[in-house]
Amino acid sequence: MPSEIPAGAAALAAAAKAAAVKAMARVVGKPAESFKLNAAKPENPSLCPGCGERRDPGAIAKALKTCPHCGFHYRMEPAERLAYLADPGSFEEFSANLSSLNPIDLAGYEEKLSAAAEKARMKDAVITGICSIEGRKAVLALMSFEFMGGSMGSVVGEKVSRAMLRGLEEKLPVVIYTTSGGARMQEGIFSLLQMAKTSSAAAELDKAGIPFFTVLCDPTTGGVTASFAMLADITMAEPGALIGFAGPRVIEGTIRQALPAGFQRAEFQQERGFVDLIVRRQDQRHIIARLIDLHQPGCIPAESPEERS
């Protein structure tokens, strides 16, 4: 991330990040091998895509929309995430009234927006607000894949940028959950401009030393990956999430070569340094709260009782 932090301070920040990742890795542990099966798509929709076991909707819901057999993480919408992530009654939404226009007068775009809003029950593909996570106050942004594939248009870019600048203004850590197919091409160049806008806001957080965390969910691709999603102090991912720029089929067709097993999945990206931590949904609330603590000024990472056990 671009920064004007002096070299000594930058080295200290890098050391603090390494210590935080190491401390959290003791809690998270190594992802189960079965998570790598998330690329599988069985023909029978009543079977789990990860292990092929028959789906039990009640058990899956109780396990925060994960398979109780293999840990496969089903896609989740913002309202569902709020239910397990934020302290009860603590979420206060802001920028809720922003809605997309049709900046390039593309035929049929208004109808697509209306259909997407009805399907996702949202005005656009992200909600933003302030909440408490295990008592730690934070700015939270949650993206929705149900709304036009989580694509980033002018409103998404504006709301994400406002969320980061709100964190800057109030000196609060910023947590963003991403799931997106990339830039919303129905808005042409205006959608691509959001990459620069959100990246600039992330740079302001970095300059001020405000903690910024992202959780990459399935899928996180395109212009979202190429901008703010990969600019966090700590980049987390859900197990098996597809993370990349172009999709694997596009890449395979371009290079005319078979891709390695698990290509672009969270585990593959962690092995190559693009992801710091892979965190199961059941652990995310505690891990985020712990990371907020570890990024407080003067904090020296130490093992908590949970980490020692």
N, C-alpha and C positions, 0 to 999 in steps of 0.2 A: 504494500500500500504506500502511495506517495506520502512523504513526511518531511518535515523540517526539523525533526528531533536530532540533537547533536549525536555524534557517533557513540559516545559513552553511554548516553541514555538509551540509544537504540540497542546497544549490546545488553544493557540491563533489562530492557523490555523483552528481548529475545530469550534471555536466560529465565525470566519470569514465566514466559509462555512455555518453555521447555519443562520447567518445574511443575507448572499447572497440569500440562498434558500427562506428565509422568504420574503425578498424584492421582489424576482421574483414571488413568489406565489401570491402576490397581483396583479401582472400584468396578470399572466396566468389564475388565477381563477381555479375553479373546472371543470374537464372535463365533457362534456355533457354525460348523461347516455347512449345516443344512441351510443357513441363510443364503448361501451362494446359489441355491436352486431357484431363487426368485425369478430368474429369466424364463423358467418353464411356464407354459400356458396350456394346461390340459384341455381337451376338447369338451369335457363334461364340466359345466360351471358349478356343479354341486360339489366338486372336489377341490381341495386346497391346491393352489398353484405351486406351493413349495414342496409338499410331501405326497400329494395325491390322496390323502385321507379325506373321508367324507366330511363336509363342513357341518359344524354344529353352531348355528347362529348365536345361541345363548352363550356358549362357552367362548366363542370369538369375541362377543361384545364384552363379556366379563373380563377378558384378557386385553382390553383396550384395542380391539380390532386386530389382534394377532392370533395366529394359529396356536392352540395349546399343545400341539404335537411337535411342530418344527420351528415355531417362532416366526413364520412368514408374516410380514407386516402389510396388511391391507391399507389401501389409501384412506385417508381421513380428512374430513372437512373442518374448517375453523371452529365451528360451534362444538364439535366433538373434542377438539384439542383443548379448548378452553375449559371443558368440564374436568379434565384431569390435570391440567397444567397450572392454571391460576388458582389462588386461594379463593374459596367460595365468596361470591359477591364483591370481589375486589376489582374486577375489570371495568374500566371506564373508557368507552370508545371515544375517539376524536376523528376529525375529518370524515365523518360518516355521511355527509350530504354530497360529497363529490361524485359525479357521474359522468360517463364518457359522452362526448359529442362525436361528430363525424367530420374531422378536420380536412379530409381530402374528398368529401362528398362521394364516398363509395356507395354504389347502389346496393341496397339490402343490408347495410351495416346496422342501421337502427333496429331492424327486425331481429337481427342476430343478437344484438345487445339485450333486447326485451326478452327473447327466448332464454338467453343465458341467465338473466336476472331472475326469471321465474324458476328455472331449474335449480340454481344454486341458492336462491333466496338471499341474494346479496346484490348490492348496486354495482360492484365490480369485483375483481379477482383478489382483493386483499382487504382485511380489516386491520385497523391499528388502534391501539389504546394503551393505557397505563394500568398495570395490575401489580399484585404481590405474588411472589413465588416462594413458598415457605417463608413468608414474612419479609422477603427482600423485594423492594419496590423496583420495577423495571418497565421500560417501554417494550411493548410486544406487538409484532406484526405477523399475521398468519395468512398465507396465500391459499387460494382455492383452485384446485384443478378442474372442478366442476364448471367454473365460469370460464368458458372459452379456452380450456386447457391451461388455465393459469397464466395466459399470455400477458405480457407487460406493455400496456398502452400508456397514454398520457396520465390517466388517473392513477394507475398502479405506481408508475414512476414518481408521481407527485406525492402520493400517500406514503410510500416507502421513504422518500427523501424527507418529508415532514416528520416522520417517526424518528429518523436519525437526528434531525435538527432539534426535535423536542428533547431527546436524550442529551444532546449537547447543551441546550438551554437550562435544563433542570438537573444536569449532572447525574443522569440516571443511566445504568447499563441498558443496552439495546439488544433485544433478542428477536431474530427474524427466522420464521419457518418458511422455507421455499419449496414450491412445487410448481413447475412451469414448463411449457413447451418453448418458451423464448419470447421474442418481441412479437407484438401484435401487428402483423403486417397490414391489416385493414386500415391502420393509421399511418402507413408509409413512413416517411422520414421522422415524423413526430414520435413514433414508437422507438426508433433507434436512438433518438436524442435522450431517451430516459436512461440509457446505459451511462452516458456521461454525467447526467444529473445525479443519479444514485451513487456513482463512484466518487463524485465530488463531495457528496454529503458524508460518505464513509471516510474520506480523507480528513474531513473536518473533525470527526470523532477521534481519529488517530492522532491528529495534532494536539488535541485537548487531553488525550489520555483517557477518554471515556471507553469503558469496556464494550465491545461489540461481538456478539456471538451469532452464528448462523447454524441452523439445523437443516440439512439438505434432505428432502423427502423425495419419494418416487413419483414422477421423474423431476429432475432439475437439469434443464438443458438450455441451449441457445443463449440469447442475450442476457438472461438472468444469471446463468453460470459465468458468462463473460464479463459480468459487472459486479454488483454488490455481493452476490452470493459467495464469492471466493475471496472477499476482502476483509473478512472478520479476523479478530484476534485469535479466536478458536473456532475452527470449522468442524462441526459435528455432522453426522449423517445417520439416518436410520438404516438398519441392516437391509442389505439387498437393494437399496435405492439406485436407480439409474442416474448417473451423474456424468455430464459431458457437454459438448457443444453440439456438433452434428450427431445424429443417431447412429447406432452401429450398422444398420442396414445401408445408410448413405455412405458411410466410410468404407464398408466392405465392397460396395458397388464401385466406389471411386478408385480404390487401390487394387481391386480385383484379387484380393487375398483373403483367406479365412482368418477371422479374428480369434484371439485366444479365449479360452473358457472364462466366463465371468467378466468379459471386457466391459468397462465403464460402470460396473457395479461398485457399491460403496467399498467393499473389501479390496477390490482391485485398485481403486483410487487411494485407499489408505496405504497400501503397500508401496505406492509410488509417491507418497508425500502430499497428495492433494487434499486429503482429509486427515484431521488430527485424531478424532475419536469417533467410533461407531457406538451409538448408544441406543439400547432397547427402549421402547416407548415407556415401559414400566419404570425405568431408571431416570428418565429425562428430567423430571421435576427436581429430584434431589441433585443430580449432576449440575444442572444450571444454577441452582441455589449455591452449590459449593464453588462453582467457577466464579460467581459474583463475589463471594467471600475472598477467594484467592486473588482477585484483581483489585482489592481495596488497597489504598496506599499503605506501604509499610508491612503488608502481609507477608509472612514467611510460610510457604506451604508446609503443612505438617499432617501426619496421618490422623484421621478421625477414627473413632472406634470401629466404624463400618469398614474402613480401609484396612485396619489391622486384622480384622476377622477373616 
